[in-house]
Amino acid sequence: MSSFKSIFKFKNSMDKWLSDSELHPSIQLLVNNAGIMATSSRPTTEGYDTMMATNYIGPFSLTKLLLPLLKNSSVPSRIVNVTSFTHRYASLRKFD
């Protein structure tokens, strides 16, 4: 979830799997459950902070890419974002 390359790779794999199968091209449930607690700032290959990319930017980007498949479901789709109380133990850092 921390790199756009891996997010696009997953989306392409999902599209291929759906096109190769005889299933209706839709998703009924998306669970965003990636999360890390980084103790130091480390940039991703795209230049974002790894913790921000993994916990926020990645899930948002994946959800946006999969939204057409979620909307294409014959039953109401759900998006679940799993979070943690770990942020209570972090100190405030400046993000540029």
N, C-alpha and C positions, 0 to 999 in steps of 0.2 A: 504494500500500500504506500510505500514511501517514494516510489518512482512512477512517473507517468508511463514509462516503458512497460513496467509490469502490469499496470492497470489496463493499458491498451492490449497487451498480450492476452490478458484474461478475457477482455471483451471480444477479441477476435476468436479465441478458443470457444467461447460461449456461442458466438454466431455460427461457427463451423459445426459445433455439436448439434445445434438446433436445426441447421440446414441438412445435416446428414441423417438426422433422425426423422421419424414421421410424427413428431410431437408438434402441437400448436406452438408457434414461436412466441412464447410469453414466459414471464416469471411471476410467480404468485407471492414469493417471499424473498426479501433481501435482508440479511443480517450483517451489519457492519460491526465487526468485533475485533478489529485491529487496534492495538494500543500499546504504547511504550512509555516509560518514564525515564527520560534521558537525564543524566547528571551533568552533561556538558553539551555545548552547542556543536553539532556536527552538520555540515551542509550536505544535502543530497546532490546527486549529479546535476539536478536542475537548479541548484543554488538555494533551496529552501532549508530551513532547520528540519532535521530528521524527525524530531518529535512532532512538530507542527504538520509536517507532510504525512506522517503515519496516522496521527490522531484526528486530523481535521481535513486537510486538503485532499488526501487520498480517498477517504470515504465519500466526501462531497463529489469528487470527480467521477468515481465509479458509479455512484447513484445517478448522477446526471447522464452518464453514458448508457446506463441500463433503464432509464426512465421510459423510453418507448416500449421496451419489452414488458415492463411493469404495467403500463397503461393498456397493453394489448391482451391482458389476461381476461378470461371470461368470467372470473370472479374477482371481487375487490382484492387488490394487492396490498401488501403491507411492507413497510420499511422499518426495521428495528435497529436503533443505534445503541450499542452497549457502551456504557461509560463506567467510570471508576471514581472512587473518592481519593485516589492517590494525589490529585492536585492539591489537596489540603496540606500535604507534606512538602510541597515544592516552594522554593523561594521565588520572589518576583524577579523576572529577567526582562531586559529590554529586547524587543524585537524590532529590527529595522525594516 
